[in-house]
């Protein structure tokens, strides 16, 4: 039983011992290139090759392992570099978009010739009927309640509450918002009021007035809050009924209230004539 279990091991050991004996004998008694010496060397070489196979395999496996470890480290470094570059790209894109928005806001000074103060939106409030936002400028920056607030697309509301470094802006779509307005094409006047949703309504426009879908709606300047000629929106629906004295007019503001990040507060208004009105095609 013992011989059967360890037969291979015994055979290998016997071959090694025989090869060593032959090699020793050959080196001691053989000379030149005799037949015995050749046989001994052949046997010794075979034994050497036999024992070198596992050594070479182990060496090759270890080399491959080290190579794979190196590749994994290189991949980790590459992934880290890619992540850092992606983060830098996102920051670059965000900076470029912010620069574009600020460039559009600054263009308001050339379009309207008013005095403006730029501010950043720091918070938003949305109730059942109210819509407002907070900006990071207040009385310490010269702001006052009632000042109009704009974006590049047009007016969005006015300041209602103020602290030293922050202000609350009531948006046009707030149901408490009322703005004296007119239809640019016909000069028909009325009041734009917030509907509490995305749209506004224009009230107190006589049924005898010519108002059409697509007409531009601007501030009329009749109040002491909004200067004349600021863009509000466009007429989206005109309703006429058999009863009542006024048209039912829906107005879609130009501003996208959901995506406002920076605003311009109108801090000063020069003397303005009709030529100062903004036109949108």
C-alpha positions in Angstrom: 0.0 0.0 0.0 2.8 2.4 0.9 4.6 1.6 -2.3 1.5 2.2 -4.4 0.8 5.6 -2.8 4.3 6.9 -3.1 5.3 5.1 -6.3 5.8 8.3 -8.3 7.9 10.0 -5.6 10.1 6.9 -5.1 10.6 6.6 -8.9 11.7 10.3 -9.1 14.0 10.0 -6.1 15.6 6.8 -7.6 16.1 8.5 -10.9 17.7 11.5 -9.3 20.0 9.2 -7.2 21.0 7.2 -10.3 21.7 10.3 -12.2 23.9 11.7 -9.5 25.8 8.4 -9.2 26.3 8.2 -12.9 27.4 11.8 -13.0 29.8 11.3 -10.2 31.3 8.3 -11.8 31.6 10.0 -15.1 33.4 13.0 -13.8 35.7 10.7 -11.8 36.6 8.0 -14.4 35.3 9.1 -17.8 37.3 11.3 -20.1 36.8 13.0 -23.4 33.6 12.3 -25.2 33.1 8.6 -24.3 29.7 6.9 -24.6 29.3 6.5 -20.8 29.9 10.2 -20.2 27.4 11.2 -22.9 24.7 8.9 -21.4 25.4 10.3 -18.0 25.1 13.9 -19.2 21.9 13.1 -21.1 20.4 11.6 -18.0 21.5 14.5 -15.8 20.1 17.0 -18.3 16.7 15.2 -18.4 16.5 15.3 -14.6 17.5 19.0 -14.6 14.8 19.8 -17.2 12.2 17.8 -15.1 12.9 19.8 -12.0 13.2 23.1 -13.8 9.6 22.8 -15.2 7.8 23.6 -12.0 10.4 26.3 -11.1 9.9 28.0 -14.5 6.1 27.7 -14.2 6.2 29.2 -10.7 8.5 32.0 -12.0 6.2 32.7 -15.0 3.1 32.8 -12.8 4.8 35.1 -10.3 5.9 37.4 -13.2 2.3 37.5 -14.6 1.0 38.2 -11.1 3.3 41.2 -10.7 2.4 42.4 -14.1 -1.3 42.2 -13.3 -0.8 44.0 -10.1 1.0 46.8 -12.0 -1.8 47.0 -14.5 -4.4 47.2 -11.8 -2.4 50.1 -10.2 -2.1 51.8 -13.6 -5.9 51.4 -14.1 -6.6 52.8 -10.7 -4.5 55.9 -11.4 -6.2 56.3 -14.8 -9.6 56.1 -13.3 -8.7 58.7 -10.7 -7.3 61.0 -13.4 -10.5 60.6 -15.5 -12.6 61.4 -12.4 -10.5 64.5 -11.7 -10.8 65.6 -15.3 -14.5 65.1 -15.4 -14.9 67.2 -12.2 -12.8 69.9 -13.7 -14.9 69.8 -16.9 -18.1 70.1 -14.9 -16.7 73.1 -13.0 -15.6 74.7 -16.3 -19.0 74.1 -17.9 -20.8 75.5 -14.8 -18.5 78.6 -14.9 -19.1 79.1 -18.6 -22.9 78.9 -18.2 -22.8 81.3 -15.2 -20.7 83.7 -17.3 -23.2 83.6 -20.1 -26.1 84.3 -17.7 -24.2 87.3 -16.2 -23.4 88.6 -19.7 -27.1 88.5 -20.6 -28.0 90.3 -17.4 -25.4 93.0 -17.9 -26.8 93.6 -21.4 -29.9 95.0 -19.6 -28.0 98.2 -18.8 -27.5 98.9 -22.5 -31.0 97.9 -23.5 -32.9 100.0 -20.9 -30.3 102.6 -19.7 -31.4 102.0 -16.1 -29.2 101.6 -13.0 -29.0 98.0 -12.0 -27.5 95.9 -9.1 -26.8 92.2 -9.7 -27.8 89.7 -7.1 -27.8 85.9 -6.6 -30.9 83.9 -5.8 -30.4 82.2 -2.4 -33.8 80.7 -1.7 -37.3 80.2 -3.1 -40.8 80.0 -1.5 -43.8 78.4 -3.1 -47.1 78.3 -1.4 -50.7 77.6 -2.5 -51.1 81.1 -3.9 -47.7 82.7 -3.3 -44.5 82.7 -5.4 -41.4 84.5 -4.2 -37.6 84.2 -4.0 -34.8 85.5 -1.8 -31.7 87.3 -3.1 -28.3 88.0 -1.4 -28.5 91.8 -1.5 -30.3 94.1 0.9 -30.5 97.6 2.5 -26.7 97.6 3.0 -26.4 97.6 -0.8 -28.9 100.4 -1.3 -32.0 98.3 -2.0 -35.5 99.3 -1.0 -38.9 97.7 -1.0 -40.8 98.2 -4.2 -37.7 98.1 -6.5 -38.3 96.1 -9.7 -36.4 92.9 -10.3 -35.5 91.6 -13.8 -33.7 88.9 -15.7 -32.6 89.1 -19.3 -36.0 87.9 -20.6 -37.9 90.7 -18.7 -39.3 91.7 -15.4 -40.0 89.0 -12.8 -41.3 90.9 -9.8 -40.5 93.4 -7.1 -38.9 93.6 -3.7 -41.4 93.4 -0.8 -39.3 92.6 2.3 -35.7 93.5 3.1 -33.0 93.1 5.6 -29.4 94.3 5.7 -28.0 91.7 3.4 -31.1 89.9 1.9 -34.3 90.8 0.1 -37.5 89.0 -0.7 -38.9 89.3 -4.2 -42.6 88.7 -4.9 -42.8 87.2 -8.4 -45.2 88.2 -11.2 -47.1 84.9 -10.9 -47.9 85.5 -7.2 -51.6 86.1 -6.8 -50.8 89.2 -4.7 -48.8 90.7 -7.6 -50.3 93.5 -9.6 -48.4 95.4 -12.4 -49.7 98.3 -14.5 -49.3 97.1 -18.1 -50.2 97.7 -21.7 -50.5 95.9 -25.0 -47.6 97.2 -27.1 -49.4 97.0 -30.5 -52.6 98.9 -29.5 -51.6 100.6 -26.2 -54.6 99.1 -24.5 -54.0 99.3 -20.7 -54.8 97.1 -17.9 -53.3 95.3 -14.8 -51.3 92.1 -15.0 -52.0 89.9 -12.0 -50.4 86.6 -11.0 -52.5 83.5 -11.3 -50.5 81.5 -8.8 -49.2 79.1 -11.5 -46.9 79.6 -14.5 -49.2 82.3 -16.1 -50.7 85.6 -15.4 -54.0 87.3 -16.3 -54.5 90.8 -17.6 -57.5 92.5 -16.2 -59.6 95.6 -16.8 -59.0 95.7 -20.6 -62.2 96.9 -22.2 -64.1 94.5 -24.6 -63.9 97.2 -27.2 -60.1 97.0 -27.3 -58.3 95.0 -30.1 -56.2 92.4 -28.3 -54.9 89.3 -30.0 -52.9 86.2 -29.1 -49.2 86.8 -29.5 -49.4 90.5 -28.5 -46.5 91.8 -26.4 -47.3 93.0 -22.9 -45.1 95.7 -21.3 -45.1 97.7 -18.1 -47.1 100.9 -18.6 -45.2 103.0 -16.1 -48.4 104.4 -14.5 -47.3 103.3 -11.0 -44.3 104.5 -9.1 -42.9 100.9 -9.0 -42.3 99.6 -12.5 -40.8 102.0 -15.1 -42.5 102.0 -18.5 -41.4 99.6 -21.3 -40.2 96.6 -19.3 -41.1 93.2 -21.0 -43.6 91.2 -19.1 -44.8 88.5 -21.5 -47.0 87.6 -24.4 -50.8 87.2 -24.7 -51.6 83.5 -24.9 -55.5 83.6 -24.9 -58.2 86.2 -25.3 -61.7 85.4 -24.2 -64.9 87.3 -24.9 -68.2 86.8 -23.1 -71.7 88.2 -23.6 -71.7 89.5 -20.1 -69.1 91.7 -18.4 -67.2 94.8 -19.5 -63.7 93.4 -19.9 -61.8 90.9 -21.9 -60.4 87.7 -20.3 -56.7 87.8 -21.2 -54.1 85.2 -20.3 -50.4 86.3 -20.3 -47.4 84.0 -20.4 -44.4 85.7 -18.8 -41.1 85.6 -20.8 -39.1 84.7 -17.7 -38.6 81.0 -16.7 -39.2 81.3 -12.9 -38.1 77.7 -12.3 -34.5 78.3 -13.5 -33.7 81.8 -12.1 -30.2 81.9 -10.5 -29.2 85.5 -10.8 -31.2 88.7 -11.1 -30.8 92.4 -11.7 -32.5 94.9 -9.4 -33.5 98.2 -11.0 -32.1 100.8 -8.6 -32.5 103.9 -10.8 -34.6 105.0 -13.7 -33.8 107.9 -16.1 -36.3 110.0 -18.0 -37.6 107.6 -20.7 -39.7 108.0 -23.8 -41.5 105.6 -26.1 -38.3 104.9 -28.0 -37.0 103.1 -24.9 -39.5 100.3 -25.1 -38.2 96.8 -25.7 -39.5 94.9 -28.7 -39.5 91.1 -29.1 -40.0 89.5 -32.5 
